[in-house]
Amino acid sequence: MKLTSLRLQDFRSYTDRTFDFDQGRIIFCGPNGIGKTNILEAISLLSVGKSWREQSPQDLIHRDADSALSTAITQDKNHWQVQITPRSRRFYKNEKAMPRSKFWGQIPTLLFCPEHLGLLTGPKSPRVMFFDRFLVQVDPHYRSALLRAHKAHKQKTALLRSLRAQERPLDQAGQLLAPWNQMLAESMPIITDIRTTVLNDLNPCLQQALDQLAPQTDPISLQLIPAEDIRMETSAILSWFDAHQAQEIAAGKNFIAPQRDDFGFYLRDRPLGSTASRGEVRSVLLSLLHAQKIYLQKHTHQAPILLLDDVFSELDDHRQAQLESLCQDCQAFFTTTHPEHFECFSDAVQVFEMN
């Protein structure tokens, strides 16, 4: 998959700007704060419907506008567009509206940014978002189940808080919670099964890529860590919700949801954060991108686009060479502040000087 053009209208700092691409490696070079990362965000929206930086839809809309547009043309001449308003997002292919669940992953992308340096050892939420961003591009069943589970989690959490505040009668709690519990109980087994299956498939690729980057590295594994010790079947989840209803109301929280689980990295059979050096963390991240690239190519039959935001400053020469290897046979978008970062590239690049 390759983009041949990208147009941003009232998106972040851009009122109307079009970029045309004719190379496999595209570099946006300029000082900090000039809007380089905004371009990668716009591509991310066209891939998974969301930016990794946004806190609210208003963040993506130019201050003088009511909505924003990100539009791309791919090498197969298809036109893709996302329209963002403060209350909604609309997705289009060749000017025809598409449901979000079908739009996701049509332009497969992998992302690597400075924030990911804390991904393996830091808080859970960014890690779950990172893997969900990958998985929605892999499996349409995952996309549908994740949307349903997120909706149920949001509605159920709001209801639990109102029950805790005694804004709703407690004797009606079971009846009120039942539809959201049912939706979660049906969605979570699908989500858990796909997560587990994909992680099992990723592990050999991850180990192989890490062995090439850092020979003699100890075995590494990637595992799903469930929030609750429960059999992931609909009937078992419903029984669990019934048994723990009082605790959920008291806490004002839903205890079983996609974002409650975690993804764990284990090196030397111990959590990576307790044993790995900073260099090892960077090596694992690059190896994970290699593994994800291989998996996406195998399951989507097209090479993903790489979105690489300000990564040169975080990698030494050896890992920069590995990054160049990662970019083989796919389109890659880079942002950087220093022209010398890409002077060593062996293939042709297209450079946009941002000022």
Residue frames relative to the residue before (quaternion, step in Angstrom):
aa qw qx qy qz dx dy dz
M 1.0000 0.0000 0.0000 0.0000 0.00 0.00 0.00
K 0.0539 0.7880 -0.6114 0.0488 3.57 -0.96 0.92
L 0.3489 -0.6926 0.5880 0.2299 3.52 -1.22 0.59
T 0.2275 -0.7640 0.5859 0.1460 3.55 -1.05 0.77
S 0.7965 -0.0257 -0.0238 0.6036 3.59 1.21 -0.29
L 0.1070 -0.7606 0.6383 0.0518 3.52 -1.32 0.49
R 0.0659 -0.7938 0.6044 0.0155 3.55 -0.90 0.98
L 0.1318 -0.7809 0.6089 0.0441 3.55 -0.91 1.00
Q 0.0261 -0.7939 0.6068 -0.0301 3.56 -0.79 1.10
D 0.8349 -0.0957 -0.0006 0.5421 3.54 -0.62 1.23
F 0.4327 0.6824 -0.4579 0.3707 3.54 1.08 0.80
R 0.8216 -0.0900 0.0100 0.5629 3.55 -0.61 1.19
S 0.8372 -0.1695 0.1397 0.5009 3.59 -0.73 -1.09
Y 0.6320 0.5544 -0.3232 0.4345 3.61 1.28 -0.13
T 0.2929 -0.7394 0.5777 0.1839 3.57 -0.92 0.92
D 0.7498 -0.2203 0.1427 0.6074 3.60 1.01 -0.84
R 0.2080 0.7734 -0.5644 0.2001 3.58 -0.39 1.23
T 0.1257 -0.7854 0.6046 0.0433 3.54 -0.96 0.96
F 0.1215 -0.7652 0.6300 0.0536 3.54 -1.03 0.89
D 0.1460 -0.7676 0.6185 0.0830 3.58 -0.93 0.93
F 0.1940 -0.8124 0.5472 0.0530 3.55 -0.85 1.04
D 0.0137 -0.8141 0.5805 -0.0123 3.59 -0.91 0.92
Q 0.6891 0.4055 -0.2873 0.5275 3.60 1.24 0.30
G 0.5790 -0.5952 0.4306 0.3537 3.55 -1.29 0.25
R 0.7569 0.2681 -0.1646 0.5729 3.56 1.20 -0.49
I 0.0588 -0.8079 0.5854 -0.0351 3.53 -0.55 1.23
I 0.0892 -0.8149 0.5726 -0.0017 3.57 -0.74 1.06
F 0.1642 -0.7436 0.6432 0.0800 3.51 -0.98 0.99
C 0.0215 -0.8321 0.5503 -0.0662 3.55 -0.36 1.29
G 0.3987 0.6990 -0.5233 0.2805 3.55 -0.85 0.98
P 0.6944 -0.4833 0.3208 0.4258 3.58 -1.25 0.14
N 0.6448 -0.5094 0.4001 0.4058 3.52 -1.29 0.33
G 0.7970 0.3177 -0.2352 0.4566 3.55 -1.15 0.68
I 0.5354 0.6538 -0.3957 0.3596 3.60 1.24 0.11
G 0.6188 -0.5812 0.3364 0.4076 3.61 1.24 -0.23
K 0.3370 0.7643 -0.4958 0.2375 3.60 1.19 0.33
T 0.6938 0.4768 -0.2851 0.4584 3.57 0.83 -0.97
N 0.5464 0.6178 -0.3975 0.4021 3.60 1.14 -0.54
I 0.6322 0.5411 -0.3323 0.4441 3.57 1.06 -0.75
L 0.6608 0.4863 -0.3089 0.4811 3.58 0.95 -0.83
E 0.5987 0.5550 -0.3574 0.4537 3.58 1.08 -0.67
A 0.6525 0.5217 -0.3180 0.4483 3.58 0.93 -0.86
I 0.6449 0.4939 -0.3200 0.4877 3.60 1.05 -0.71
S 0.6178 0.5437 -0.3383 0.4563 3.58 1.02 -0.77
L 0.6225 0.5396 -0.3356 0.4568 3.59 1.01 -0.77
L 0.6803 0.4881 -0.2848 0.4667 3.56 0.98 -0.84
S 0.6695 0.4903 -0.2883 0.4777 3.56 1.25 -0.37
V 0.8398 0.0652 0.0242 0.5384 3.57 0.66 -1.13
G 0.5774 -0.6535 0.3549 0.3371 3.58 1.23 0.36
K 0.7703 0.2710 -0.1351 0.5612 3.58 1.26 0.02
S 0.3480 -0.6933 0.5861 0.2338 3.53 -1.27 0.53
W 0.5125 -0.6499 0.4641 0.3156 3.56 -1.13 0.62
R 0.6979 0.4859 -0.2755 0.4483 3.62 1.22 -0.32
E 0.5866 0.6338 -0.3792 0.3322 3.59 1.06 -0.56
Q 0.2622 -0.7380 0.6016 0.1568 3.53 -1.15 0.71
S 0.7716 -0.0167 0.0151 0.6357 3.55 1.23 -0.59
P 0.6548 -0.5200 0.3518 0.4207 3.63 -1.14 0.42
Q 0.6023 0.5885 -0.3609 0.4008 3.59 1.06 -0.70
D 0.5568 0.6169 -0.3863 0.4002 3.58 1.18 -0.52
L 0.7166 0.4759 -0.2431 0.4482 3.57 1.08 -0.76
I 0.6633 0.5167 -0.2881 0.4584 3.58 1.24 -0.35
H 0.5234 -0.6380 0.4686 0.3154 3.56 -0.91 0.93
R 0.6095 -0.6308 0.3457 0.3333 3.53 -0.96 0.91
D 0.7266 0.4199 -0.2451 0.4855 3.62 1.14 -0.53
A 0.6753 0.5009 -0.2744 0.4667 3.60 1.28 0.09
D 0.4628 -0.6734 0.5104 0.2679 3.55 -1.33 0.35
S 0.7951 0.0734 -0.0351 0.6009 3.59 1.20 -0.39
A 0.2531 -0.7512 0.5896 0.1549 3.54 -1.31 0.28
L 0.1718 -0.7764 0.5993 0.0923 3.55 -1.23 0.57
S 0.0588 -0.7340 0.6747 0.0501 3.51 -1.17 0.79
T 0.0049 0.8185 -0.5689 0.0800 3.56 -0.59 1.21
A 0.0120 -0.8032 0.5953 -0.0189 3.56 -0.92 0.90
I 0.2190 -0.7074 0.6505 0.1686 3.51 -1.35 0.46
T 0.2416 -0.7760 0.5684 0.1277 3.56 -0.86 0.98
Q 0.7140 -0.4893 0.2980 0.4024 3.54 -1.27 0.37
D 0.6588 0.4881 -0.3100 0.4813 3.59 1.22 -0.38
K 0.5530 -0.6619 0.3396 0.3753 3.58 1.37 0.37
N 0.4658 0.6547 -0.4698 0.3656 3.60 1.17 0.25
H 0.2934 -0.7340 0.5910 0.1610 3.53 -1.19 0.75
W 0.0800 -0.7974 0.5981 -0.0053 3.57 -0.85 1.04
Q 0.0244 0.8208 -0.5672 0.0627 3.57 -0.91 0.89
V 0.1050 -0.7427 0.6574 0.0717 3.50 -1.22 0.72
Q 0.1347 -0.7673 0.6236 0.0653 3.55 -0.92 0.97
I 0.1263 -0.8041 0.5800 0.0334 3.56 -0.76 1.08
T 0.0021 -0.7441 0.6681 -0.0003 3.54 -1.00 0.93
P 0.6859 -0.4834 0.3185 0.4408 3.62 -1.16 0.23
R 0.7880 0.3300 -0.1633 0.4933 3.61 1.12 -0.54
S 0.8198 0.1502 -0.0629 0.5490 3.60 1.13 -0.23
R 0.1867 -0.7253 0.6425 0.1621 3.51 -1.44 0.17
R 0.1101 -0.7836 0.6096 0.0468 3.52 -0.97 0.87
F 0.2052 -0.7940 0.5697 0.0537 3.51 -1.02 0.96
Y 0.0471 -0.8182 0.5721 -0.0323 3.56 -0.88 1.00
K 0.0830 -0.7333 0.6707 0.0742 3.51 -1.26 0.67
N 0.8286 -0.0763 -0.0061 0.5545 3.56 -0.63 1.17
E 0.6942 -0.5210 0.2268 0.4418 3.53 1.00 1.08
K 0.5994 0.5213 -0.3796 0.4743 3.61 1.22 0.26
A 0.4877 -0.6869 0.4562 0.2868 3.55 -0.84 1.00
M 0.1115 -0.7754 0.6202 0.0412 3.55 -1.12 0.79
P 0.4882 -0.6206 0.5049 0.3488 3.61 -1.08 0.57
R 0.6321 -0.5733 0.3710 0.3663 3.53 -1.10 0.74
S 0.6637 0.5341 -0.3196 0.4149 3.59 0.89 -0.90
K 0.6957 0.4402 -0.2771 0.4955 3.61 1.13 -0.55
F 0.6190 0.5579 -0.3365 0.4387 3.57 1.19 -0.53
W 0.6047 0.5927 -0.3510 0.3998 3.55 1.00 -0.88
G 0.8433 0.2328 -0.1636 0.4560 3.54 -0.99 0.86
Q 0.4670 0.6682 -0.4654 0.3449 3.61 1.19 0.00
I 0.7131 0.2142 -0.1708 0.6453 3.55 1.28 -0.53
P 0.1800 -0.8293 0.5164 0.1146 3.63 0.08 1.21
T 0.0090 0.7965 -0.6035 0.0355 3.57 -0.96 0.89
L 0.1654 -0.7241 0.6548 0.1399 3.51 -1.35 0.43
L 0.2224 -0.8028 0.5494 0.0656 3.53 -0.96 0.96
F 0.0415 0.7505 -0.6593 0.0164 3.54 -1.14 0.79
C 0.1053 0.7970 -0.5796 0.1333 3.56 -0.62 1.16
P 0.6993 -0.4803 0.3054 0.4325 3.64 -1.16 0.34
E 0.6013 0.5806 -0.3627 0.4121 3.59 1.05 -0.67
H 0.6275 0.5720 -0.3322 0.4107 3.57 1.15 -0.57
L 0.5041 0.6548 -0.4338 0.3591 3.59 1.21 -0.19
G 0.7095 0.3868 -0.2600 0.5286 3.59 1.21 -0.37
L 0.3791 0.7790 -0.4418 0.2330 3.53 1.33 0.06
L 0.7349 0.4644 -0.2488 0.4271 3.55 0.84 -0.97
T 0.8002 0.2891 -0.1249 0.5104 3.56 1.10 -0.66
G 0.6272 0.5825 -0.3255 0.4017 3.59 1.23 -0.27
P 0.8148 -0.2391 0.1802 0.4964 3.60 -1.23 -0.47
K 0.6208 -0.6013 0.3794 0.3304 3.53 -1.22 0.62
S 0.6361 0.6048 -0.3474 0.3300 3.59 0.80 -0.99
P 0.6872 0.4560 -0.3191 0.4669 3.68 0.76 -0.83
R 0.6200 0.5491 -0.3401 0.4455 3.58 1.09 -0.68
V 0.6578 0.4930 -0.3082 0.4788 3.59 0.93 -0.86
M 0.6447 0.5150 -0.3202 0.4654 3.59 0.97 -0.82
F 0.6195 0.5528 -0.3369 0.4440 3.59 1.03 -0.80
F 0.7206 0.4284 -0.2591 0.4796 3.59 0.81 -0.95
D 0.6182 0.5251 -0.3572 0.4632 3.60 1.02 -0.64
R 0.6057 0.5575 -0.3494 0.4475 3.57 1.06 -0.75
F 0.6723 0.4775 -0.2823 0.4903 3.57 1.06 -0.75
L 0.7171 0.4934 -0.2671 0.4134 3.58 0.78 -1.04
V 0.6195 0.5385 -0.3677 0.4370 3.63 1.03 -0.59
Q 0.6502 0.5028 -0.3195 0.4716 3.58 1.23 -0.37
V 0.6518 0.5533 -0.2919 0.4287 3.56 1.27 -0.41
D 0.8416 0.0958 0.0438 0.5298 3.55 0.78 -1.08
P 0.4018 -0.7296 0.4954 0.2465 3.63 -0.64 1.05
H 0.6029 0.5474 -0.3656 0.4509 3.61 1.12 -0.54
Y 0.6163 0.5315 -0.3410 0.4706 3.57 1.09 -0.69
R 0.6340 0.5388 -0.3342 0.4428 3.59 0.92 -0.87
S 0.7000 0.4741 -0.2798 0.4548 3.57 0.78 -1.02
A 0.6747 0.4922 -0.2990 0.4617 3.56 0.90 -0.92
L 0.6501 0.5210 -0.3237 0.4485 3.59 0.98 -0.79
L 0.6385 0.5180 -0.3291 0.4644 3.59 0.96 -0.79
R 0.6686 0.4914 -0.3019 0.4694 3.58 0.93 -0.88
A 0.6705 0.4989 -0.3071 0.4553 3.59 0.91 -0.86
H 0.6480 0.5084 -0.3284 0.4625 3.60 0.96 -0.77
K 0.6383 0.5158 -0.3278 0.4681 3.57 0.99 -0.79
A 0.6722 0.4940 -0.2967 0.4648 3.58 0.89 -0.93
H 0.6434 0.5282 -0.3228 0.4503 3.58 0.96 -0.86
K 0.6663 0.5081 -0.3028 0.4541 3.57 0.91 -0.91
Q 0.6937 0.4697 -0.2808 0.4683 3.58 0.86 -0.96
K 0.6666 0.5053 -0.3071 0.4537 3.57 0.95 -0.86
T 0.6368 0.5309 -0.3310 0.4507 3.59 0.96 -0.81
A 0.6489 0.5041 -0.3170 0.4736 3.58 0.95 -0.85
L 0.6578 0.5102 -0.3036 0.4634 3.58 1.00 -0.82
L 0.6445 0.5200 -0.3209 0.4596 3.59 0.96 -0.83
R 0.6549 0.5075 -0.3155 0.4626 3.57 0.99 -0.75
S 0.6544 0.4930 -0.3176 0.4774 3.57 1.03 -0.72
L 0.6253 0.5147 -0.3336 0.4824 3.60 1.12 -0.63
R 0.6414 0.5156 -0.3263 0.4651 3.58 0.99 -0.78
A 0.7042 0.4424 -0.2519 0.4949 3.58 1.05 -0.77
Q 0.4211 -0.7339 0.4298 0.3152 3.57 1.39 0.08
E 0.3510 0.7155 -0.5128 0.3192 3.54 1.07 0.80
R 0.7222 0.2532 -0.1843 0.6167 3.56 1.36 -0.23
P 0.5350 -0.6314 0.4388 0.3501 3.63 -1.03 0.66
L 0.4844 -0.6992 0.4517 0.2691 3.57 -0.82 1.04
D 0.6381 0.5409 -0.3490 0.4225 3.60 1.06 -0.60
Q 0.6728 0.4482 -0.2985 0.5073 3.59 1.29 -0.11
A 0.3522 0.7842 -0.4641 0.2135 3.57 1.30 0.02
G 0.6659 0.5231 -0.3134 0.4298 3.58 0.82 -0.96
Q 0.6714 0.4984 -0.2874 0.4671 3.55 0.95 -0.93
L 0.6772 0.5023 -0.2918 0.4517 3.57 0.96 -0.91
L 0.7190 0.4574 -0.2467 0.4615 3.57 0.98 -0.86
A 0.5025 0.7226 -0.3974 0.2597 3.58 1.16 -0.61
P 0.7055 0.4584 -0.3241 0.4326 3.69 0.68 -0.87
W 0.6714 0.4817 -0.3053 0.4734 3.60 1.04 -0.73
N 0.6045 0.5335 -0.3506 0.4765 3.58 1.09 -0.63
Q 0.6469 0.5242 -0.3152 0.4554 3.56 0.98 -0.87
M 0.6612 0.5096 -0.3057 0.4579 3.57 0.93 -0.91
L 0.6635 0.4874 -0.3028 0.4801 3.57 0.98 -0.80
A 0.6648 0.5182 -0.3043 0.4437 3.58 0.94 -0.88
E 0.6704 0.4702 -0.2966 0.4915 3.59 1.14 -0.53
S 0.7120 0.4767 -0.2560 0.4475 3.59 1.04 -0.78
M 0.6588 0.5666 -0.3268 0.3717 3.57 0.87 -0.92
P 0.6332 0.5111 -0.3718 0.4467 3.70 0.89 -0.63
I 0.6291 0.5246 -0.3355 0.4652 3.60 1.04 -0.74
I 0.6693 0.5042 -0.2938 0.4599 3.57 0.88 -0.99
T 0.6854 0.4924 -0.2883 0.4523 3.58 0.86 -0.98
D 0.6553 0.5172 -0.3189 0.4489 3.58 0.94 -0.85
I 0.6790 0.4745 -0.3008 0.4727 3.60 0.89 -0.89
R 0.6240 0.5325 -0.3438 0.4570 3.60 0.95 -0.81
T 0.6892 0.4872 -0.2879 0.4525 3.58 0.81 -0.98
T 0.6638 0.5159 -0.3038 0.4482 3.57 0.92 -0.91
V 0.6859 0.4804 -0.2906 0.4629 3.56 0.88 -0.95
L 0.6392 0.5190 -0.3375 0.4563 3.60 0.94 -0.79
N 0.6352 0.5238 -0.3299 0.4619 3.59 0.98 -0.78
D 0.6732 0.4791 -0.2913 0.4821 3.57 1.04 -0.76
L 0.6528 0.5313 -0.3133 0.4397 3.59 1.07 -0.71
N 0.5917 0.6416 -0.3692 0.3193 3.58 0.97 -0.83
P 0.6765 0.4679 -0.3323 0.4615 3.68 0.77 -0.80
C 0.6472 0.5089 -0.3196 0.4690 3.60 1.01 -0.80
L 0.6318 0.5339 -0.3258 0.4579 3.58 1.03 -0.80
Q 0.6720 0.4938 -0.2974 0.4649 3.57 0.91 -0.92
Q 0.6510 0.5196 -0.3170 0.4535 3.58 0.95 -0.86
A 0.6732 0.4890 -0.3015 0.4656 3.59 0.91 -0.90
L 0.6592 0.5041 -0.3100 0.4639 3.58 1.00 -0.80
D 0.6252 0.5386 -0.3366 0.4537 3.60 1.02 -0.73
Q 0.6619 0.4963 -0.3032 0.4729 3.59 1.07 -0.72
L 0.6935 0.4702 -0.2714 0.4736 3.57 1.02 -0.81
A 0.8006 0.0604 0.0144 0.5959 3.56 0.95 -0.91
P 0.2097 -0.8166 0.5247 0.1179 3.62 0.21 1.23
Q 0.8122 0.2404 -0.2318 0.4783 3.51 -1.22 0.74
T 0.3425 0.7163 -0.5240 0.3082 3.56 1.17 0.55
D 0.5242 -0.6291 0.4700 0.3294 3.56 -1.05 0.73
P 0.6539 -0.5160 0.3633 0.4172 3.62 -1.19 0.44
I 0.1372 -0.7721 0.6183 0.0516 3.52 -1.10 0.86
S 0.0258 -0.7944 0.6065 0.0197 3.56 -1.11 0.62
L 0.2575 -0.7369 0.6132 0.1208 3.49 -1.24 0.67
Q 0.0047 0.8338 -0.5467 0.0769 3.58 -0.62 1.14
L 0.4297 -0.6541 0.5566 0.2786 3.52 -1.26 0.56
I 0.1474 -0.7835 0.6010 0.0572 3.57 -0.91 0.99
P 0.2425 -0.8022 0.5259 0.1453 3.63 -0.21 1.20
A 0.5365 -0.6374 0.4534 0.3168 3.55 -1.12 0.71
E 0.7904 0.1628 -0.0723 0.5862 3.59 1.08 -0.72
D 0.4268 -0.6828 0.5327 0.2604 3.56 -1.09 0.74
I 0.3336 0.7338 -0.5011 0.3147 3.53 0.13 1.34
R 0.4994 -0.6279 0.5056 0.3172 3.56 -1.13 0.66
M 0.3426 -0.7765 0.4969 0.1811 3.56 -0.67 1.11
E 0.3802 0.6449 -0.5619 0.3519 3.50 0.26 1.41
T 0.6468 -0.5684 0.3369 0.3808 3.56 -1.06 0.76
S 0.6922 0.4817 -0.2981 0.4472 3.60 0.78 -0.98
A 0.6564 0.5102 -0.3155 0.4575 3.59 0.99 -0.81
I 0.6523 0.5069 -0.3208 0.4632 3.59 0.99 -0.76
L 0.6432 0.5137 -0.3262 0.4648 3.60 0.97 -0.82
S 0.6415 0.5102 -0.3227 0.4733 3.59 0.99 -0.79
W 0.6350 0.5293 -0.3232 0.4606 3.57 1.00 -0.81
F 0.6457 0.5157 -0.3236 0.4610 3.59 0.94 -0.88
D 0.6435 0.5198 -0.3252 0.4583 3.60 0.95 -0.83
A 0.6998 0.4815 -0.2735 0.4512 3.58 0.89 -0.94
H 0.7775 0.3319 -0.1659 0.5078 3.61 1.09 -0.62
Q 0.2805 0.7958 -0.4984 0.1992 3.59 1.22 0.35
A 0.6655 0.5122 -0.3123 0.4440 3.59 0.86 -0.92
Q 0.6582 0.5063 -0.3130 0.4610 3.59 0.98 -0.83
E 0.6528 0.5063 -0.3271 0.4588 3.59 0.96 -0.78
I 0.6420 0.5085 -0.3283 0.4705 3.59 0.99 -0.78
A 0.6581 0.5195 -0.3137 0.4457 3.58 0.90 -0.89
A 0.7204 0.4204 -0.2428 0.4954 3.58 1.05 -0.77
G 0.3228 -0.7466 0.5113 0.2772 3.58 1.17 -0.53
K 0.6296 0.5185 -0.3183 0.4832 3.56 1.21 0.60
N 0.3635 -0.6736 0.5981 0.2375 3.51 -1.26 0.60
F 0.3176 -0.8202 0.4542 0.1420 3.58 -0.55 1.17
I 0.7514 0.2960 -0.1963 0.5561 3.64 1.16 -0.33
A 0.3126 0.7144 -0.5576 0.2848 3.55 -0.46 1.29
P 0.6742 -0.5108 0.3244 0.4235 3.64 -1.13 0.43
Q 0.7217 0.4502 -0.2603 0.4567 3.59 0.93 -0.84
R 0.5634 0.5948 -0.3959 0.4148 3.60 1.24 -0.03
D 0.6285 0.5120 -0.3349 0.4802 3.59 1.18 -0.49
D 0.2468 -0.7649 0.5779 0.1413 3.57 -1.28 0.22
F 0.3258 -0.7005 0.5982 0.2129 3.54 -1.37 0.28
G 0.1278 -0.8346 0.5352 0.0270 3.56 -0.62 1.14
F 0.2301 -0.7419 0.6164 0.1290 3.55 -1.09 0.83
Y 0.0775 -0.8082 0.5837 0.0001 3.55 -0.82 1.03
L 0.0217 -0.7748 0.6305 -0.0405 3.53 -0.80 1.13
R 0.8082 0.0524 -0.1078 0.5766 3.54 -0.79 1.05
D 0.6152 -0.6010 0.3077 0.4070 3.55 1.14 0.88
R 0.6433 0.4456 -0.3387 0.5224 3.57 1.18 0.52
P 0.6421 -0.5068 0.3749 0.4362 3.64 -1.13 0.46
L 0.5585 -0.6598 0.3885 0.3189 3.54 -0.80 1.06
G 0.6409 0.5682 -0.3321 0.3952 3.58 0.95 -0.80
S 0.7035 0.4699 -0.2712 0.4591 3.57 1.09 -0.57
T 0.7761 0.3394 -0.1725 0.5027 3.60 1.21 -0.29
A 0.6850 0.5365 -0.2972 0.3932 3.61 1.00 -0.73
S 0.4194 -0.6604 0.5620 0.2686 3.54 -1.21 0.63
R 0.6802 -0.4567 0.3578 0.4480 3.60 -1.29 0.14
G 0.6461 0.5213 -0.3239 0.4538 3.57 1.01 -0.77
E 0.6474 0.5149 -0.3216 0.4609 3.57 0.98 -0.81
V 0.6173 0.5397 -0.3481 0.4545 3.59 1.02 -0.75
R 0.6655 0.4904 -0.3077 0.4712 3.60 0.91 -0.86
S 0.6396 0.5208 -0.3268 0.4614 3.57 1.01 -0.75
V 0.6518 0.5067 -0.3180 0.4661 3.59 0.96 -0.82
L 0.6412 0.5249 -0.3330 0.4499 3.60 0.96 -0.79
L 0.6682 0.4807 -0.3043 0.4794 3.59 0.89 -0.88
S 0.6491 0.5115 -0.3155 0.4663 3.58 1.00 -0.79
L 0.6238 0.5321 -0.3362 0.4634 3.57 1.07 -0.71
L 0.6335 0.5132 -0.3320 0.4743 3.60 1.00 -0.75
H 0.6198 0.5295 -0.3370 0.4711 3.60 1.02 -0.77
A 0.6698 0.4998 -0.2986 0.4609 3.58 0.89 -0.94
Q 0.6631 0.4973 -0.3056 0.4686 3.59 0.94 -0.85
K 0.6244 0.5386 -0.3399 0.4522 3.57 1.00 -0.77
I 0.6508 0.5100 -0.3074 0.4710 3.58 0.91 -0.93
Y 0.6723 0.5051 -0.3015 0.4495 3.58 0.90 -0.94
L 0.6697 0.4941 -0.3079 0.4610 3.60 0.89 -0.89
Q 0.6396 0.5249 -0.3329 0.4523 3.59 0.94 -0.81
K 0.6717 0.5065 -0.2943 0.4535 3.55 1.00 -0.85
H 0.7876 0.3701 -0.1785 0.4591 3.59 0.86 -0.95
T 0.7403 0.3438 -0.2377 0.5266 3.62 1.16 -0.36
H 0.3506 -0.7733 0.4593 0.2609 3.59 1.35 -0.16
Q 0.7075 0.3272 -0.3010 0.5494 3.55 1.06 0.77
A 0.5180 -0.6505 0.4601 0.3113 3.55 -1.11 0.70
P 0.4250 -0.7028 0.4997 0.2754 3.61 -0.89 0.84
I 0.4599 -0.6185 0.5574 0.3088 3.54 -1.32 0.40
L 0.2822 -0.7612 0.5611 0.1619 3.59 -0.93 0.88
L 0.1392 -0.7584 0.6341 0.0581 3.56 -0.97 0.97
L 0.0112 0.8357 -0.5404 0.0975 3.56 -0.19 1.33
D 0.0823 -0.8509 0.5184 -0.0201 3.53 -0.04 1.36
D 0.8521 -0.1665 0.0840 0.4891 3.57 -0.60 1.22
V 0.2963 0.7989 -0.4791 0.2108 3.58 0.96 0.85
F 0.5391 0.6542 -0.4110 0.3353 3.60 1.12 -0.53
S 0.6803 0.5154 -0.3002 0.4260 3.56 0.90 -0.91
E 0.6942 0.4765 -0.2702 0.4669 3.58 1.23 -0.39
L 0.7208 0.4204 -0.2289 0.5013 3.60 1.28 -0.15
D 0.4141 -0.6756 0.5458 0.2723 3.57 -1.09 0.72
D 0.7497 -0.4163 0.2586 0.4447 3.57 -1.31 0.16
H 0.6461 0.5337 -0.3260 0.4374 3.58 0.96 -0.86
R 0.7178 0.4269 -0.2586 0.4855 3.58 0.87 -0.89
Q 0.5756 0.5482 -0.3888 0.4659 3.60 1.17 -0.41
A 0.6279 0.5159 -0.3366 0.4757 3.58 1.05 -0.69
Q 0.6350 0.5149 -0.3216 0.4778 3.57 1.06 -0.72
L 0.6160 0.5425 -0.3355 0.4623 3.55 1.10 -0.70
E 0.6418 0.5095 -0.3279 0.4701 3.58 1.01 -0.77
S 0.6239 0.5289 -0.3317 0.4701 3.58 1.06 -0.71
L 0.6189 0.5570 -0.3320 0.4433 3.56 1.05 -0.78
C 0.6992 0.4979 -0.2639 0.4400 3.56 1.07 -0.76
Q 0.4310 0.6989 -0.4713 0.3220 3.58 1.23 -0.01
D 0.8613 0.1459 -0.1165 0.4725 3.56 -1.14 0.80
C 0.7397 0.2962 -0.2646 0.5432 3.62 1.06 0.55
Q 0.5286 -0.6072 0.4838 0.3433 3.55 -1.28 0.32
A 0.0520 -0.8064 0.5890 -0.0037 3.58 -0.95 0.87
F 0.1821 -0.7613 0.6173 0.0793 3.53 -1.05 0.91
F 0.1000 -0.8019 0.5890 0.0095 3.56 -0.78 1.11
T 0.1114 -0.7216 0.6664 0.1509 3.52 -1.33 0.36
T 0.1112 0.7855 -0.6018 0.0915 3.55 -1.05 0.76
T 0.4107 -0.6973 0.5323 0.2485 3.53 -1.29 0.38
H 0.7574 0.3613 -0.1748 0.5150 3.61 1.23 -0.37
P 0.4421 -0.7143 0.4738 0.2642 3.64 -0.66 1.04
E 0.6231 0.5695 -0.3610 0.3963 3.61 1.01 -0.67
H 0.5299 0.6516 -0.4105 0.3551 3.61 1.18 -0.34
F 0.7918 0.2921 -0.1605 0.5119 3.59 1.04 -0.64
E 0.4018 0.7300 -0.4738 0.2850 3.61 1.22 0.18
C 0.6759 0.5091 -0.2995 0.4407 3.58 1.15 -0.56
F 0.4403 0.7014 -0.4710 0.3040 3.61 1.20 -0.10
S 0.4017 -0.7370 0.4964 0.2212 3.55 -0.91 0.96
D 0.7161 0.4029 -0.2490 0.5128 3.61 1.13 -0.56
A 0.6504 -0.5193 0.3869 0.3969 3.53 -1.30 0.32
V 0.1292 -0.7798 0.6092 0.0640 3.55 -1.11 0.73
Q 0.2801 -0.7080 0.6165 0.2005 3.52 -1.30 0.38
V 0.1296 -0.8280 0.5454 0.0131 3.55 -0.56 1.21
F 0.1397 -0.7428 0.6502 0.0775 3.53 -1.00 0.96
E 0.2387 -0.7591 0.5918 0.1287 3.56 -0.61 1.16
M 0.1663 -0.8070 0.5640 0.0550 3.57 -0.48 1.22
N 0.1700 0.7801 -0.5859 0.1385 3.55 -0.81 1.02
